[in-house]
Amino acid sequence: MQNEVLSVEATAVHADSGTYRVHEFEVPRETAALALTFEVEPRRVGRYDQAVGVALYGPSGFRGVPGHGAPPHRIAGDSASPGFLPGPIEPGRWIAEVTLGYVLEGPPCTYRLWVAAEPGATPAQPRPAPSLPLAVAGTGPGWYGGDLHMHTYHSDGAWSVDELWQAVQRRGLDFFVLTDHNVISGLAELAAIDTGRVLPIPGMEVTMLRGHLVAAGVETPIDWRLNHGDRTIASIVRDVHAAGGVAIVAHPGAEGSPVCHGCRWDLADVDPAQIDAVEAWNGPWWMGEPEDNEYSLAFWEGWLGRGYRVPLCGDSDAHGGAPTFAAGVPTTYVYAHELSRAALLDGIRAGRIVVSSGPTLRLNGRAGAASGGPGATLPAGEPLLLEATASGLAAPARLRLVGNGAVLAEEVLEGDGHCRYECAVPDAGWYRADLRSLGDGAMLAVASPLYVAG
């Protein structure tokens, strides 16, 4: 038996976009579970979907948002539908908050929200889920390849957590980060899997109305509600750091609403010095809108040009639907002193990163007695030698050295090769290497910069 505790039918129009609506309800004592149904009509107008959703909050805080699966969604003490967190169904005031992220132009949008309480004794609490491993034993310094951005059916992905894990194994990654939109409900399933010599890392994609932020390394939900009360992008980034994570601007060049809601980064008030990396490569280079990754690369280089030392990364942003990742997805390689969560996150913060869809790319610089690769700072006032090497090419490619936005040297390669640049009086700033296909110009590999001090 279910007892209705909330029933709402309301409309919204395009002018309501970017706002929130709070619907309160009371949960009686001796409630074993809640059932929630949320429907939007029309869900789609022409080619585009509405960006209208609901989040559930109990007396103790956030309980989740609906993931994939047909309603009603169920939340109980010992289990929950994808996107929601199991736990006690506390009596008292609960909130179902509707986010009107982007209401499409045209006819009004109608949403229907229904919540029912299932009476009964509170079920026994679930056994504490096993925690995610912090490290893979017996590893040492080296380059470790992984993916910092991927989804399951706990948000808008098609893969189950286990199906994601199977795809990760087929791809041969050393580590991966689960980053469902605004939820961490999949981490319990992930922690129950024995991943052996592959390191799973917790995370979420903080999905805001004007930009997405990958929070890699967090195990607690990050409140994504930008401009909700006094919530700002600065406070969101602070919360990611306080939770032990790194804050990565996701796909800044992606098409925004209504094509991909909130996907293009449109938060000019962010302090780039507080951002740990920019995802300048998302999915196969030419997948989606042709200019998306080129725009993201330019966005990242714009921050470099303003003097901000922000690394880049590249990720699949996989949502499933096939047993394997798409061909040409980038892998982020991080140089770390061991295969551990702490060491990898430190490597990202330090910019010891190379991104590649297959070939091996290495960048090294020398100034006087000092030398180093991506993330290193070389002293001013010394002659500079830069060298990039590439191997594992499947087709001819162009290897380039780039300094402060200008091409310094380049070589056409049909196999393994290198490119060098020497300067007696180098300018201060950033220096990177990249490798592009001679055929369609797609990026094949790119190294995060090293720097010459000013």
N, C-alpha and C positions, 0 to 999 in steps of 0.2 A: 504494500500500500504506500502511496506517495501523497503527501500533503503539500499543495501549492503554497509557496511563500512569496513568490514574485511573478507577476505577469504584466508585461509592458508591451505596448505597440506604439511606436513613435515614428515621425518622419524627419528627414534632414534634407537640406539642399546644398548645392555647391558652396554657398557662402558660409556654411557651417564647418567647412574643412579646417582641420587643425585645432579642433576643440574636443572637449571631453564632456560626457554626461554621466552623472553619478546616480545610480539607482540602489537605494538601500533596502534591506530586508532583514527580518528577524528570524534567527534559527532557534527553534525551541530546544529545551533540554532533551536528553535521550534521543538524539538524532544519530543514526548510524552512517548515513551517507547523504550526499546531495546529488541531484540530477539537474543538468543545465542544457537548455536548448537555445541556440541563437541563430536566427535566420535573417537574411537580408534580401530585399526584393526591390528593384531588379538587381541581381548579383552582378550582372554584366550589361554594359551599354555599348553597343557596337563592338569594337575590338578590345575594350578595356574592362577590367574588373574594378569594383568598388574597393576602397581601402577603409573598410569599416569592420571593427572587431570589438571583442569584449575581453576584459580581464577580471579575475575574481580575487577578492581580498577578504580574509577572515579577520577576527579580532587580533590575531597575532601577526597579520601581514599577508603578503602575496601568496596566492595558491595556484596561479597559473593562467594560461590562455589556451583555448582549444587548439589541438593539433589536428592531424589528419584523422579521419574516422567519422562515421555517421553519428549525429546526435540521437539521443541525449548523451552528453558526456557525464561521467560519474566520478565523484571524488569521495573516497571513504578512508577509514583509518588505516587499512592495510593494502589498499590498491587505489589506482586512479587511471583515468583515460590519458592517452598521450597529451602532453602539454601541461598536465596538472600534477601537483605534489600530494602524495598520500599523507595522511596525518589526522589527528583528532578533529572531529567536526564540532568545533566549540560553539556553545550557545551564545547568543547575543547578536550584535549588529554586524552584518556582512555587507559588502558592497560589490555590485556588478557594475564596472565602469566601462562605458562604451567609448571607444576612440573613433572619432570621425576624422580619420587621417586625411582622406581625400575622397570627397563625395563627387561623383562624376556630374558634369554638366548635363542638363536635360531634365527629365521628370524627377520629382522628389523620390528619394530613397526611403523605403519603409523598413524598419527593423523590428523584429519580434523577439523578445527575451522572456524566457520562462525558467523558473527555478522551483524545484520541489524537494522537500525533505522526506527522507525515508526513516520512519521511527524505528527505534530498536536500541539495544545496548550498543555502546561504542565498541567496535571490534578490537580485539587485541592488537596492540601496536605491532607494526611490521618489525621483523628483526632488522637491526641496523645493517644497511647495505655495506658490503665490503668497500673499502676505500680504494681509489685508484693508486696504482704504484707510483712512487716518486722517482724511481730510477731503474735502469736495467743494469744488473750487477756485472762486474768484470769488464766494463767499457773504459776507454781512455780518450785522450784528445783526438779530435778528427772532425771531418765534415759529415753531418748527419742530415739526411733528406726527409722532409715531411710536408704536411699540408695543414695550414693553419685555419682553414675555413671550409666547413662542410655541414650538411643538414640531413636530418632524418624525419620520420613521420611525427616526431614530437613538435615540429613546426610545419613548414610547408614542403618537406621532402617526401619522396616516395619510398625511400629505403627504411627498413627497420634498422635498429642499432646493429643487430647481428649481420644484416645484409651489407651495411656500411663496412663492418669489420672484414667481411669476406672480400669486398672490393679492395680494401686497404692491403690485405695480404697479397692479392693478385698484382697489385702495383709495386710491391716491394719497398714500402716506406719504412723508415726507422721510427718515425713518430707521427702522430696526427692529433688534431684538436677538434672536438665536437662542438659546433657553434650554432645550435638552433636559435631561431629568432626569439629573443626575450625570455627564454626558458632554459632551465637546467634539468628538466625532468628526465632526460635520457641518460644522465650520468650514472644513475643507479643500475640501469641495464648494462651500461658499458663496464662498470666496475665488477659486474658478475662474470665477465668474460675473461678467460685466461689468455692474455695477449702475448705471453712468452717474451720474446726478444724485441718486441715492438712496444713503444711507450705511448700509451694514451694520455692525453692532457685535457683537463676540463676547460670549458669556455662557453661563451654564448655570443651571438651577434646582437649588439644593442641596436635595435631597429627603431630609429627615430623618424620624425616626419620630414626631416630635411638632411638626412645623412645616416649612414650605417657605420657602426664602430665594432670591430672584432675585439672582444675582450678575452684574450687567450691566457689561461692559467687561473681563472676564477671558478670557484665552486659554490658561490652564493649568487642569487639573482641581483642584477644591477637594474635599478629603476630607470627605464628608458624614457620617461614622460617629460620630454623637453618642454620648457615653459609651463609646466604644471606647478602652480605656486611659484616658488623661487628657484625651480630646477633649471640649471643652465648646463651648457656643454662642459664648462669648467668643473662643475660639481660631479657630472657623470664621469669624466676622466679621473678626477680625484678618487671616486669610489672604486674604479677599476684598479687603480694603483694601490689603494688601501686593502683591496682583496687579494693583493699579490700578483695581479695580472699585468699584461702589457696592453696598451691601447693602440689599435691599428685602424687607420682610416680605410674603410673597405670601398673598393671599386669607385673612386671619386668621379671617374669619367662616365659612369653608366648613365643611360637615359633616366630621367626622373619621372615624376608623375605626369600623366597617367600611365606611361609605358611600364615603368618599374617604380613603385611607390616609395619615395624617399631615398632612392638608390644613389642619385647624384649628390655629391657633397656640396651643401649650400649653407655652410655654417662659417661665415667669414669671421665670426668673433672668437673662433678657437685659437688658442695659443699653440703654434706649431712646436714650441719648445717642450710642451707637455705631451706630445704625441710620440709614441715609440717607433712607429713605422707607418709607411703608406703602402697599401696594396696596389702597386702600379701595374700589376699584371693579374687579371682575373679571368680564368678559363682559357681555352685556346685563343691565341692572339687575335684571330679574325672572327671569332664566334660573336654572334649578336650584331649590334651595330658596328660597322667596320672601324669607326673612329674611337670607340669606347676606351680601349687600352692605350691608344696613342694620346688621347686626352688625359688619361690617368697619369701616363708618363710625364706629360707636360706639366700637369698639376704638381707632381712631386718635384720636378726640376725647378718649378717656380719657387717652391719653399727653399730648395738648396740655393737658388740664386739670391734669396733674401738673407742668406747667412745661417739658416737653420740646418743643423746636422741631423737630418731625419733619414733613417735607412729605408730601403724598399723591401717588399716581399712580393711573392706571387703564389696564388692558390687556385684550387679548382672551383670553389664555391659549388661543389657537387650537390645535387638534389636527388640523385638516384634515377630510377626508371629504366635502368639497364644494369646488367651484372658487373660492368666495369666502368671505370672513369672514361670520359671522352678522350679521344686521341689528341695529343698536343697540349694537355693541361700542364701548367707549370708546377715544378716542385721547388720549395724553398730549402736551400742547403744552409745550415747554420754551423759555424765552427764553434765547438764547445769542448770543454775539458773532459766531459763524459756525457753519456746519454742519460741525462736526468732532467727533470722539469726545471729545476733551478738553473742549471747550466745552460739549457737551451734558451730560457727567457733572458738570462744575462747576455747570451750571444746575440739575441735579437736587439736588446737595448744598446749593445755596443756596436751594432751594424756589421757584424761578421757574417755577411749573407751574400750568397750567389743564388740566383734564380735561373732555372733551366727547364726546358721541355725535353731534354735528352742529352745534348753535348755537354762535355765538361769544360768549364771556363774558369781560369784562374787569373787573378790580377795581383801584381806585386809592384811596389814602389821602393826606390832607394834614394835617400838624400844624405850625403856624407856617410857617417857610420850607421845611420838609422835606416831601418827597412820595415815594411809591413804590408799587409793586404787590406781588404775592405774593413773600414772602421778605424784604421790606424791614422795617427796624425804625425806627419813628418815635419822636421824643423824647417824654419825659414832660413834664407841666406845660403843655402847649399844647392849645388847642381842636382837636378832631378832626373832620375831614370825611371821610366814606367815600362812595364812589360806585361802583356796579356798573352796567354797561351790557350789554345782550344784543341780539343780532341773529341773523337767519337762522332764526327759529322756524317750524316746520311746523304747529304747533297752539298754542292758548293754554297759557300756562305761568305759574308763580309765581316771581318773582325775589325773593330774600331776602338780607339782610345779617345775619350771625350774629356775635356777639361773646361769647367765653368761654362758649359753649354756649347763649346766649339769643338769640332772634330780636329784632333791633333795629329792622328796618324791612322792609316787603315791598310788592310791587306785582304786580298781575295784569296780564300782558301778552298782547295778541293779535297783536302785531307787535313791531318794534324798540322798545326802551324802556330806562328806567333806574330806579334806586332809590338814594335818598340817606339818609344818617344824619349828624346833627351832634350833638356833645356838647362842652360847655365844659370839663368836667373828666372825661376818659375814664379808665376803669380800665386798669391795665396788663394785658397779656395778648394773646390772639390774636383776629383778626378775619378772617372769610372771607365769600365769597358763593356762593350756589348757585342753580340754576334747575331746577325740577321741573315735570313735566307736570301740568296741571290734571285730566287724565282719570284716570290710574291712579297718579299720585304718583311715577312713575319719575324718577330723577335724569336730567337732560339735560346738565348741566354743573356743575362745581364748581371753584372757585379755591382753591389752597393759601393758607394765611393770610399776612397781614402782621401785624406785631406793634407794640404800644406798649410802650416800655421801662418798667420798674418804678422 
